[in-house]
């Protein structure tokens, strides 16, 4: 053969050089995977992408460098983004937001307009080859399959699954390193049941070692070694624990004779472990596979696929430590479903598979059989199909070395294992490494697109939220000042209005009129002298009731003022609150102002701390007419002597102490005044005595008796006229004056408070108005504060998202550069 003519030394030097580069690439890749896992844990939640070819795209134009795809993610399959999959060795993924982007060249990965990621150079598939989540959950065809289940997982759960997958890849890299550093080569012979594997192994060894029957015979893994590894002794080692097997420690295995191999395989104990066969191949070095003088070869005969689930699972796992897979296919059955599943998984790592189509001589239409098998191989392993002349052989193992095709197969296998070690031993590692790097590039490329979208979204959010936040910071002080002004103005206006209404009411009361004009209170009619005392009581009650109505009117005015103030507060809210902030749903009910508190049993609770000066607090915080002490008439309600005294002798100035009755001294003073009016001037005590003597003389005079009767009669007639004509109109004025003086002048005789009636009510009304306006202002301030805090959080979140996404995008760009360096370091381009 051509390869056999090469100097062995040259082949070994090339192999060692490529091996050195590949080991460096494995180390760098493992370090990269560790960094990605750490970045996924601390800085970024990795999204798992999916690509789907656009079915509605016409034939790509010559200018287009890639094929349009839909990009979605496992956690959000309904959201799709247009991307372009570039078809080249380092195929890239870029964001395609419009049709022009599909026609133009793909930008570099770190650019703002999109992101790119390297894909596998050897596959048209856009799916992952290595970093693949096992989503085959649920029964086929059911709604609970992979996409439906995984889409319900949180992003963090998806990221954890990706992390675990990367961890498995790191463990596999350790196995690959061990395989590359191992100087021997392991050749696995496997296939479906009764495909002729054991017969094929016997033909390779030129000895009938493996038991052959129509029923499956190989029930466990059988490793065939050259007997030189066992001190030139042919025998079988029955191994229970493969991991602890040591040829120098007989406690780790049992010895058996080669001649008893059939019975050893039938033993149930051996089926749970492994058999190691040490055989002597006496053929020349140029013909033998085991004894080749170049490298130690281990030939492994595996149980057939689907013998049982345990063996099949073990076979799938075992292929990871194999350098060369020789897959034996029955020409009668072609590639079964289990065979295709095994080859599809194996091809992710091993681009080249050695396939033997056995029992080919028994097929009548050989061309049809060859064509169908090759079509299956092209779909499963494109590289194997491209090199089918050396890797795919149609033979009959029963014919052995008498068959020319079998000799070609044996020569090709020997050449592939010995002289093409870069292809047989290193190429599976480089293929896995290339696929893994492509998956990493696809993963970080898709996440870079997510990062770019987050940057755009964060900037958009900042463009909206930041001006609003700045505006709210600026207007916060203005709003608080305006609310304070509304509160103060409302309370001040309510207080002034109350003072005005009650001052006017007190003036009307002092004139004997109802405190409220056009009110429902009617003054009582005079019932006659016999019911004079009841009349005084009714007048007092009517005037007090009208004064209560005046207080109610003042409260109504305060309600109107408060309503205006609440509307002003709402207007300030519309002016200063952002448009998307929910407005207050509270409805101001003016009638609830000055309402009476109720106890738990539903009874009205009288507030004892009211500032109402002249009465209790019934109903709406008033109730002078309900106070018994205020409704009790007095003598001075008929004859207001202090009032008349100060009218006639005090320049119309009323006694500031209107509550006090006439004292003895005041009565004496009135008497002295009368005497002075009758008898002239009194300048001394002597004159007073003389005047008294004169009066006595006059009274004792006989003439006096003549005019005394008429004078007394006139007095009686004047008093009668006063009680009949003047008293009905003077009583309301007298009672009104006394009520006015009582409510306007502080005193202690009836336990009144020292505050004036109008001022006390003004303070009470202002306080209630201030309370309502303050509540409305507090509600607005609180909404403003909450809205401002939310905007602050939005701004901080958007800024953090933007910074995190920018760092992630830059980091992903660094990952792409690192994968390119690893490819160059490992020589993946040359080895492909």
C-alpha positions in Angstrom: 0.0 0.0 0.0 1.0 3.6 -0.6 0.9 4.4 3.2 3.0 1.3 3.9 5.8 2.7 1.8 6.0 5.8 3.8 8.8 5.8 6.3 7.4 4.9 9.7 9.5 7.6 11.3 7.9 10.3 9.2 4.4 9.0 10.1 5.2 9.0 13.8 6.7 12.5 13.8 3.6 13.9 12.1 1.3 12.0 14.5 3.3 13.3 17.6 3.1 16.9 16.3 -0.6 16.8 15.7 -1.1 15.0 19.0 0.8 17.8 20.8 -1.4 20.5 19.2 -4.6 18.6 19.9 -3.7 18.2 23.6 -3.1 21.9 23.8 -6.5 22.5 22.2 -8.2 20.2 24.7 -6.7 22.0 27.6 -7.6 25.4 26.3 -11.2 24.2 25.5 -11.6 22.8 29.1 -10.4 26.2 30.5 -12.9 27.9 28.2 -15.8 25.7 29.3 -14.9 26.4 32.9 -15.0 30.2 32.3 -18.3 29.9 30.5 -19.8 28.0 33.4 -18.5 30.5 35.9 -19.8 33.4 33.7 -23.2 31.6 33.5 -23.3 31.3 37.3 -22.2 34.8 38.2 -22.8 37.2 35.4 -25.2 35.9 32.8 -28.2 33.5 32.5 -27.3 31.5 29.4 -30.2 31.1 27.0 -30.4 27.9 24.9 -31.1 28.8 21.2 -32.9 26.9 18.5 -32.6 27.6 14.8 -35.2 26.9 12.2 -34.8 27.4 8.5 -37.2 29.9 6.9 -39.5 27.9 4.6 -40.9 30.9 2.8 -37.5 32.1 1.5 -36.9 31.9 -2.2 -33.6 30.8 -3.7 -30.8 32.8 -2.1 -29.2 35.5 -4.3 -25.5 35.3 -5.2 -24.9 38.3 -3.0 -26.2 36.6 0.1 -23.6 35.0 2.2 -26.0 33.1 4.5 -29.3 31.4 4.8 -32.2 33.1 6.7 -33.2 31.3 9.9 -35.6 31.9 12.7 -33.9 32.1 16.1 -35.9 31.2 19.2 -35.0 29.9 22.7 -36.1 26.9 24.6 -37.6 28.9 27.4 -39.5 31.1 24.9 -40.2 29.2 21.7 -43.0 31.5 20.6 -40.7 34.5 20.2 -38.6 34.3 17.0 -35.9 36.6 15.7 -34.6 36.7 12.1 -31.0 35.7 11.8 -28.6 34.7 9.0 -26.7 31.5 9.1 -23.5 32.1 7.1 -22.3 29.1 5.1 -18.5 28.9 5.5 -16.0 27.1 7.5 -16.5 29.5 10.4 -20.2 30.0 9.7 -21.6 32.8 11.6 -25.0 33.9 13.1 -26.0 37.5 12.7 -29.1 39.5 13.4 -31.2 40.2 10.3 -33.7 42.9 11.0 -34.6 43.6 7.4 -34.2 42.3 3.9 -31.2 44.5 3.2 -29.3 42.8 6.1 -29.8 39.5 4.4 -28.2 40.7 1.2 -25.3 42.5 2.8 -22.2 40.9 4.2 -22.5 39.8 7.8 -20.9 42.2 10.3 -18.3 41.3 12.8 -19.5 39.8 16.1 -18.9 42.8 18.4 -20.6 45.4 16.2 -23.8 47.1 17.4 -25.9 46.1 14.5 -25.7 42.4 15.2 -23.8 39.5 16.6 -22.2 36.4 15.0 -21.1 33.1 16.1 -19.1 30.3 14.4 -20.9 27.1 13.5 -19.8 23.7 12.5 -18.0 23.6 9.2 -18.9 20.0 8.5 -22.6 20.0 8.8 -25.5 21.7 7.2 -27.6 21.1 10.4 -28.2 24.1 12.6 -28.8 22.0 15.7 -26.3 21.4 18.5 -24.0 18.4 18.1 -22.5 18.2 21.6 -24.1 20.8 23.9 -27.4 19.2 23.3 -30.1 19.2 26.0 -31.9 15.9 26.2 -35.4 17.0 25.5 -36.8 13.7 24.4 -39.4 13.7 27.1 -42.9 12.3 26.9 -44.5 9.9 24.5 -43.9 10.5 20.8 -46.6 12.7 19.3 -47.9 13.9 22.7 -48.1 17.6 23.7 -45.7 17.0 26.6 -42.7 16.4 24.4 -39.4 18.4 24.6 -40.5 21.8 23.5 -43.7 21.8 25.5 -42.0 20.8 28.7 -38.8 22.8 28.4 -40.7 26.0 27.4 -42.4 25.8 30.8 -39.0 25.9 32.6 -37.6 29.1 33.9 -34.6 30.7 32.2 -32.4 29.8 35.3 -33.5 26.1 34.9 -32.5 26.1 31.3 -29.1 27.8 32.2 -28.6 25.0 34.8 -29.2 22.4 32.2 -26.7 24.0 29.9 -24.2 24.2 32.7 -24.6 20.5 33.4 -24.1 19.7 29.8 -20.9 21.8 29.7 -19.8 19.9 32.8 -20.3 16.6 31.0 -18.3 17.9 28.1 -15.4 18.8 30.5 -15.5 15.3 31.8 -15.4 13.9 28.3 -12.5 16.1 27.4 -10.6 14.4 30.2 -11.4 11.1 28.6 -10.3 12.4 25.2 -7.0 13.5 26.7 -6.5 10.1 28.2 -7.2 8.5 24.8 -4.8 10.8 23.0 -2.1 10.2 25.5 -2.6 6.5 25.4 -0.1 5.0 22.9 -2.4 2.1 22.1 -5.4 2.1 19.9 -8.8 0.5 20.7 -10.9 -0.9 17.9 -14.6 -1.6 18.7 -16.4 -4.1 16.6 -20.2 -3.8 17.1 -23.4 -4.0 15.2 -26.9 -5.4 15.4 -27.7 -8.9 16.7 -26.6 -11.7 14.4 -24.9 -9.3 12.0 -21.8 -11.5 12.1 -19.5 -9.6 14.4 -17.9 -12.6 16.0 -17.4 -14.2 12.6 -15.7 -11.0 11.4 -13.4 -10.9 14.5 -12.4 -14.5 13.9 -11.7 -13.7 10.2 -9.4 -10.8 11.3 -7.6 -13.0 13.8 -7.4 -15.9 11.4 -8.6 -18.1 14.3 -11.9 -19.4 15.4 -11.8 -17.9 18.8 -15.2 -16.3 19.3 -18.1 -18.6 19.5 -20.3 -18.5 16.5 -23.9 -19.7 16.3 -27.2 -18.7 14.8 -28.2 -17.6 18.3 -26.4 -14.5 19.8 -23.3 -15.8 21.5 -21.3 -12.7 22.6 -23.0 -11.6 25.9 -20.2 -9.4 27.2 -17.4 -7.2 26.1 -14.4 -9.2 24.9 -11.1 -7.4 24.6 -8.5 -9.1 22.4 -4.9 -8.2 23.2 -1.6 -9.5 21.8 -0.3 -12.2 24.2 3.0 -10.3 24.6 1.2 -8.0 27.0 0.6 -11.1 29.2 4.1 -12.6 29.2 3.5 -14.4 25.9 0.8 -16.5 27.6 -2.5 -17.2 25.9 -5.4 -17.1 28.3 -8.6 -15.4 29.3 -9.0 -13.0 32.2 -12.5 -12.7 33.7 -12.7 -9.2 35.1 -15.5 -8.1 37.4 -14.5 -4.5 38.1 -12.9 -3.0 34.9 -11.8 0.2 36.7 -9.7 -1.8 39.2 -8.2 -4.3 36.7 -4.5 -4.8 37.0 -2.7 -7.5 35.1 -0.1 -7.8 37.8 -2.8 -8.2 40.6 -4.5 -11.6 40.2 -7.1 -10.6 42.8 -8.7 -8.3 40.2 -9.5 -11.1 37.8 -9.8 -14.9 37.2 -7.8 -16.9 34.8 -9.4 -19.2 32.3 -8.3 -21.2 29.3 -8.8 -20.1 25.7 -10.3 -23.5 25.0 -13.1 -22.9 27.6 -14.2 -19.6 26.2 -17.6 -20.9 25.3 -18.4 -22.0 28.8 -16.9 -18.8 30.3 -19.2 -16.7 28.1 -22.2 -18.8 29.2 -21.3 -18.2 32.8 -23.6 -15.5 34.3 -20.7 -14.1 36.3 -18.7 -13.1 33.2 -21.7 -11.5 31.6 -21.7 -8.8 34.3 -18.0 -7.9 33.7 -15.5 -8.1 30.9 -13.3 -10.8 29.2 -9.7 -10.0 28.3 -8.3 -12.4 25.8 -4.5 -12.6 25.2 -3.9 -14.3 21.9 -0.8 -15.1 19.7 -1.0 -14.0 16.1 1.9 -15.7 14.4 1.5 -13.9 11.2 4.2 -11.5 10.0 4.2 -8.0 11.3 3.1 -6.7 7.9 0.0 -8.8 8.0 -1.1 -9.0 11.6 -3.3 -6.5 13.2 -2.5 -7.3 16.9 1.2 -8.0 16.4 2.0 -5.1 14.0 5.3 -3.8 15.4 4.0 -0.2 15.3 1.4 0.2 18.0 -0.5 -1.9 20.5 -4.0 -2.7 19.2 -7.0 -3.8 21.3 -9.8 -5.5 19.4 -13.1 -5.3 21.3 -16.0 -7.6 20.4 -19.2 -6.0 21.8 -22.6 -7.5 22.4 -25.1 -6.8 19.7 -27.3 -3.8 19.9 -30.7 -4.3 21.5 -29.6 -7.6 23.2 -30.9 -5.9 26.4 -31.2 -2.4 27.6 -28.3 -2.6 30.0 -25.9 -3.9 27.4 -27.0 -1.3 24.8 -26.6 1.5 27.3 -23.1 0.2 28.2 -22.2 0.0 24.5 -23.3 3.6 23.9 -21.2 4.8 26.8 -18.2 2.6 25.9 -17.9 4.1 22.4 -16.6 7.3 24.0 -13.2 5.6 24.9 -12.9 4.0 21.5 -10.5 5.2 18.8 -12.0 3.3 15.8 -15.5 1.9 15.4 -16.0 -1.0 13.1 -19.7 -1.3 12.6 -20.9 -4.6 11.2 -24.1 -4.4 9.2 -26.1 -7.3 7.9 -26.7 -6.8 4.1 -30.0 -8.4 4.6 -31.3 -5.9 7.2 -29.3 -2.8 6.2 -29.0 -0.2 9.0 -31.8 -0.7 11.6 -33.2 2.0 13.8 -30.9 1.1 16.7 -27.9 1.0 14.4 -28.8 4.5 13.0 -29.2 5.9 16.5 -25.8 4.5 17.5 -24.0 5.8 14.4 -25.7 9.2 14.7 -24.3 9.6 18.2 -20.9 8.2 17.3 -20.5 10.5 14.3 -20.7 13.6 16.6 -17.2 12.7 17.7 -15.9 10.4 15.0 -16.2 11.8 11.6 -14.9 8.6 10.1 -16.5 5.2 10.8 -15.3 1.9 9.5 -18.4 0.1 8.2 -18.5 -3.6 7.2 -21.6 -4.8 5.3 -21.5 -8.5 6.0 -23.3 -11.4 4.2 -23.1 -9.4 1.0 -22.7 -12.5 -1.2 -26.2 -13.7 -0.1 -27.8 -10.6 -1.7 -29.0 -11.0 -5.3 -29.5 -7.4 -6.3 -26.1 -6.2 -4.9 -26.2 -2.8 -6.6 -29.5 -1.9 -5.0 -28.2 -3.1 -1.6 -25.0 -1.1 -2.0 -26.9 2.1 -3.1 -29.4 1.9 -0.2 -26.7 1.3 2.4 -24.5 4.2 1.1 -27.5 6.5 1.2 -28.1 5.7 4.8 -24.4 6.3 5.6 -24.3 9.6 3.8 -27.1 10.9 6.0 -25.5 9.6 9.2 -21.8 10.2 8.6 -21.0 12.5 5.6 -17.2 12.1 6.0 -17.5 8.4 6.0 -19.5 8.5 2.8 -17.0 10.8 1.1 -14.2 8.2 1.9 -16.4 5.2 1.3 -13.8 3.4 -0.9 -11.5 3.0 2.2 -14.1 2.9 5.0 -17.2 1.1 3.6 -16.7 -2.6 2.6 -19.1 -5.1 1.3 -17.8 -8.6 2.3 -18.7 -12.1 3.4 -16.9 -12.9 6.6 -17.5 -16.6 6.2 -15.3 -16.6 3.1 -12.4 -15.2 5.2 -9.2 -14.7 3.4 -10.5 -16.5 0.4 -12.5 -13.4 -0.5 -10.6 -10.7 -2.3 -13.0 -8.0 -0.8 -12.1 -9.2 2.7 -8.4 -8.8 2.0 -9.1 -5.2 0.8 -11.1 -4.6 4.0 -8.3 -6.0 6.2 -5.7 -3.9 4.4 -7.8 -0.7 4.7 -8.4 -1.3 8.4 -4.8 -2.0 9.1 -3.8 1.1 7.2 -6.5 3.2 8.8 -5.5 2.1 12.3 -1.7 2.0 11.9 -0.6 4.5 9.3 -3.5 6.9 9.4 -3.4 7.3 13.2 -4.0 11.0 12.8 -7.3 10.0 11.2 -8.2 7.0 13.2 -7.1 8.1 16.7 -6.8 11.9 16.6 -9.5 12.7 14.1 -12.3 11.6 16.5 -10.9 13.9 19.1 -10.5 16.8 16.7 -14.1 16.2 15.4 -15.5 16.3 18.9 -13.4 19.3 19.7 -14.5 21.1 16.5 -18.2 20.3 17.1 -17.9 21.4 20.7 -16.3 24.7 19.7 -19.0 25.2 17.1 -21.6 24.6 19.7 -20.0 27.1 22.0 -19.8 29.6 19.2 -23.5 29.0 18.4 -24.4 29.3 22.1 -22.4 32.5 22.7 -23.5 34.0 19.3 -27.2 33.5 20.2 -26.6 34.9 23.6 -24.7 37.8 22.1 -27.9 38.6 20.1 -29.9 38.5 23.3 -27.3 40.8 24.9 -27.6 43.2 22.0 -31.4 43.1 22.2 -31.1 43.8 25.9 -28.8 46.7 25.3 -31.3 48.2 22.8 -34.2 47.5 25.1 -32.3 49.0 28.1 -31.4 52.1 26.2 -35.0 52.5 25.0 -36.2 52.1 28.6 -33.7 54.6 29.8 -34.8 57.1 27.1 -38.3 56.8 28.5 -37.7 56.5 32.2 -34.7 58.8 32.7 -36.3 62.0 31.5 -39.4 61.2 33.6 -37.2 60.6 36.7 -35.3 63.9 36.1 -38.5 65.8 35.6 -40.0 64.3 38.8 -36.8 65.1 40.8 -37.1 68.7 39.6 -40.9 69.0 40.3 -40.9 67.3 43.6 -40.1 70.5 45.6 -42.6 72.5 43.4 -45.3 69.9 44.1 -44.8 69.9 47.8 -44.8 73.7 47.9 -47.9 73.9 45.8 -49.7 71.3 48.1 -48.7 73.3 51.1 -50.1 76.5 49.6 -53.4 74.7 48.7 -53.6 73.4 52.3 -52.9 76.7 53.9 -55.2 78.7 51.5 -58.0 76.2 52.0 -57.8 76.3 55.8 -57.4 80.1 55.9 -60.3 80.7 53.5 -62.5 78.2 55.5 -61.6 80.0 58.7 -62.4 83.5 57.3 -65.6 82.3 55.8 -66.7 80.8 59.1 -65.9 84.0 61.0 -67.8 86.0 58.4 -70.9 83.8 58.5 -71.0 83.6 62.3 -70.3 87.3 62.9 -73.2 88.1 60.6 -75.3 85.6 62.4 -74.5 87.0 65.8 -75.3 90.5 64.6 -78.7 89.3 63.4 -79.3 87.5 66.7 -78.4 90.7 68.6 -81.2 92.4 66.6 -83.7 89.7 67.6 -83.6 88.2 64.1 -82.8 84.6 63.1 -79.1 84.1 62.5 -79.6 82.9 58.9 -81.6 84.9 56.5 -84.4 83.0 54.6 -84.0 80.1 57.0 -86.6 77.6 58.0 -86.6 79.0 61.6 -89.7 81.0 62.4 -89.8 83.3 65.4 -92.7 82.4 67.8 -95.7 84.7 68.1 -96.4 86.4 71.4 -98.9 84.3 73.3 -99.9 86.9 75.9 -98.8 88.0 79.2 -99.9 84.9 81.0 -97.5 82.8 78.8 -94.7 85.3 78.8 -92.2 83.0 80.4 -92.9 80.3 77.7 -92.6 83.0 75.1 -89.1 83.9 76.3 -88.1 80.3 76.2 -89.4 79.7 72.7 -87.6 82.9 71.5 -84.4 81.8 73.0 -84.7 78.3 71.4 -85.5 79.7 68.0 -82.6 82.1 68.1 -80.2 79.3 69.2 -81.6 77.0 66.5 -81.0 79.6 63.9 -77.5 80.0 65.2 -77.0 76.3 64.7 -78.1 76.7 61.1 -75.5 79.4 60.7 -72.9 77.0 61.9 -74.2 74.5 59.4 -74.0 77.1 56.7 -70.4 77.8 57.6 -69.7 74.1 57.4 -71.3 74.0 54.0 -69.2 76.8 52.8 -66.1 74.9 54.2 -67.2 71.8 52.2 -67.3 73.9 49.0 -63.9 75.4 49.8 -62.5 71.9 50.6 -63.9 70.5 47.4 -62.2 73.2 45.4 -59.0 72.4 47.3 -59.3 68.7 46.6 -59.8 69.5 42.9 -56.7 71.6 43.0 -54.7 68.7 44.5 -56.0 66.4 41.8 -55.0 68.9 39.2 -51.5 69.0 40.7 -51.5 65.2 40.4 -52.4 65.3 36.8 -49.7 67.9 36.2 -46.8 66.2 38.1 -47.6 62.5 38.1 -46.3 60.5 35.1 -49.0 59.5 32.6 -48.7 55.7 33.3 -49.1 56.1 37.1 -52.5 55.0 38.4 -54.5 57.9 39.8 -56.1 57.8 43.1 -59.4 55.9 43.2 -60.5 57.7 46.4 -63.7 59.7 46.0 -64.0 62.8 48.1 -67.4 62.9 49.9 -67.9 66.4 51.3 -70.9 65.3 53.4 -68.5 63.2 55.4 -66.9 66.3 56.8 -67.8 67.2 60.4 -69.6 63.9 60.7 -70.3 62.3 64.1 -68.2 59.3 65.2 -70.1 56.2 66.0 -69.4 53.6 68.7 -69.3 49.9 68.0 -72.9 49.5 69.0 -73.9 52.1 66.3 -74.7 54.9 68.7 -73.4 58.4 68.1 -70.4 59.3 70.1 -70.3 62.9 71.5 -66.9 64.5 71.2 -66.0 66.0 74.5 -63.0 67.9 73.2 -64.9 70.1 70.7 -64.0 73.8 70.7 -67.6 74.8 70.4 -67.8 77.5 73.2 -71.4 77.7 74.1 -72.7 74.2 73.8 -72.3 70.5 73.3 -71.6 68.6 70.1 -74.6 66.9 68.7 -75.2 66.2 65.1 -72.6 68.1 63.1 -70.5 69.4 65.9 -73.0 72.0 67.0 -76.2 71.9 69.1 -76.7 75.1 71.2 -80.4 74.6 71.0 -80.1 71.3 72.7 -78.2 72.6 75.7 -80.7 72.9 78.7 -78.7 75.7 80.4 -78.8 77.7 77.2 -82.6 77.4 76.9 -83.4 78.5 80.4 -85.0 82.1 80.4 -84.0 84.6 83.1 -85.4 87.8 84.5 -82.9 89.8 82.4 -84.5 88.4 79.2 -87.4 90.6 80.1 -85.7 93.6 81.6 -82.2 94.1 80.5 -81.4 96.7 83.2 -77.6 96.8 82.5 -78.2 97.3 78.9 -80.7 100.2 79.5 -78.4 101.7 82.2 -75.5 101.9 79.9 -77.6 103.1 77.0 -78.8 106.1 79.0 -75.8 106.6 81.2 -72.9 105.0 79.4 -73.0 106.6 75.9 -74.7 103.5 74.5 -71.7 101.4 75.5 -72.9 98.1 76.8 -71.4 96.5 79.9 -68.7 94.2 78.8 -69.7 91.9 81.6 -73.2 91.4 80.2 -73.6 88.1 82.1 -73.6 89.8 85.6 -76.9 91.0 87.1 -77.4 94.4 88.7 -75.7 94.8 92.1 -77.0 96.9 95.1 -74.5 99.6 94.2 -75.8 99.9 90.7 -79.4 100.1 91.8 -78.4 102.7 94.4 -76.6 104.6 91.6 -79.8 104.5 89.5 -81.8 105.8 92.4 -79.3 108.7 93.0 -79.5 109.6 89.4 -83.3 109.7 89.5 -83.1 112.0 92.6 -80.7 114.2 90.8 -83.0 114.5 87.8 -85.9 115.5 90.1 -84.3 117.6 92.8 -81.6 119.4 91.0 -77.9 119.3 91.7 -76.4 117.4 94.6 -73.0 118.6 95.5 -72.7 117.5 99.1 -74.1 115.4 101.8 -75.7 118.4 103.4 -77.5 119.2 100.2 -78.6 115.6 100.0 -80.1 115.8 103.5 -81.8 119.0 102.8 -83.2 117.6 99.6 -84.6 114.6 101.5 -86.2 116.9 104.0 -87.8 118.9 101.2 -89.2 115.7 99.6 -90.6 114.7 102.9 -92.3 118.0 103.2 -93.7 117.7 99.8 -95.1 114.3 100.4 -96.6 115.4 103.7 -98.2 118.4 102.1 -101.9 118.1 101.5 -101.6 119.1 97.9 -99.4 116.3 97.2 -102.1 113.8 97.9 -104.1 115.4 95.2 -101.7 114.7 92.3 -100.2 111.4 93.6 -103.2 109.4 92.5 -103.0 110.6 88.9 -99.2 110.0 88.8 -99.6 106.5 90.1 -102.4 105.8 87.6 -100.2 107.1 84.8 -97.4 104.8 85.9 -99.8 101.8 86.0 -101.0 102.7 82.5 -97.4 103.1 81.2 -96.4 99.7 82.6 -99.5 98.1 81.2 -98.7 99.6 77.8 -95.2 98.4 78.0 -96.2 94.8 78.8 -98.8 94.8 76.1 -97.2 96.7 73.3 -93.5 96.9 73.7 -92.6 93.6 75.4 -93.4 91.3 72.5 -90.9 93.1 70.3 -88.3 93.9 72.9 -88.0 90.3 74.2 -86.4 88.9 71.0 -83.9 91.8 71.0 -83.2 91.4 74.7 -82.8 87.6 74.4 -80.7 88.0 71.2 -78.4 90.6 72.8 -77.9 88.3 75.8 -77.1 85.3 73.5 -74.8 87.4 71.5 -73.0 88.7 74.6 -72.8 85.2 76.0 -71.2 83.8 72.9 -69.0 86.8 72.2 -67.6 87.4 75.7 -65.6 84.9 77.7 -66.8 84.1 81.2 -66.9 81.5 83.9 -70.3 81.7 85.5 -71.7 78.9 83.3 -68.5 77.0 82.8 -67.9 78.3 79.3 -64.6 78.0 77.5 -62.4 81.1 77.2 -62.4 81.0 73.4 -64.9 83.0 71.5 -67.7 81.2 69.8 -66.9 82.3 66.2 -63.2 81.9 66.6 -63.6 78.4 68.1 -65.8 77.3 65.2 -63.5 78.9 62.7 -60.6 77.0 64.2 -62.6 73.8 64.2 -63.7 74.2 60.6 -60.2 75.2 59.5 -58.8 72.2 61.2 -61.3 69.8 59.5 -60.6 71.5 56.1 -56.9 71.2 56.7 -57.2 67.5 57.6 -59.1 66.7 54.4 -56.7 68.7 52.2 -53.7 67.2 54.1 -55.0 63.7 53.5 -55.4 64.4 49.8 -52.0 66.0 49.7 -50.4 63.0 51.5 -52.0 60.6 49.1 -50.6 62.5 46.2 -47.2 62.8 47.8 -47.2 59.1 48.5 -48.2 58.3 44.9 -45.5 60.6 43.7 -42.9 59.1 46.0 -43.9 55.5 44.9 -43.9 56.5 41.3 -40.5 58.2 41.7 -39.1 55.1 43.5 -40.4 52.9 40.7 -38.8 55.2 38.1 -35.6 55.1 40.1 -35.7 51.3 40.2 -36.5 51.2 36.5 -33.6 53.4 35.7 -31.2 51.5 38.0 -32.5 48.2 36.5 -32.1 49.5 32.9 -28.6 50.8 33.7 -27.6 47.5 35.3 -29.1 45.5 32.4 -27.3 47.7 29.9 -24.0 47.4 31.7 -24.4 43.7 32.2 -25.4 43.2 28.6 -22.5 45.3 27.3 -20.1 43.2 29.5 -21.7 40.0 28.3 -21.5 41.0 24.6 -17.8 41.9 25.0 -17.2 38.7 26.8 -18.9 36.7 24.2 -16.8 38.4 21.6 -13.7 37.3 23.6 -15.0 33.8 23.6 -15.3 33.8 19.8 -11.7 35.0 19.6 -10.6 32.3 22.0 -12.4 29.6 20.0 -10.6 30.8 16.9 -7.3 30.6 18.7 -8.1 27.1 19.9 -8.9 26.0 16.4 -5.6 27.4 15.2 -3.7 25.9 18.1 -5.3 22.5 17.7 -4.8 22.5 14.0 -8.4 21.7 13.4 -8.5 23.3 9.9 -5.6 21.2 8.7 -6.9 18.0 10.3 -10.3 18.5 8.7 
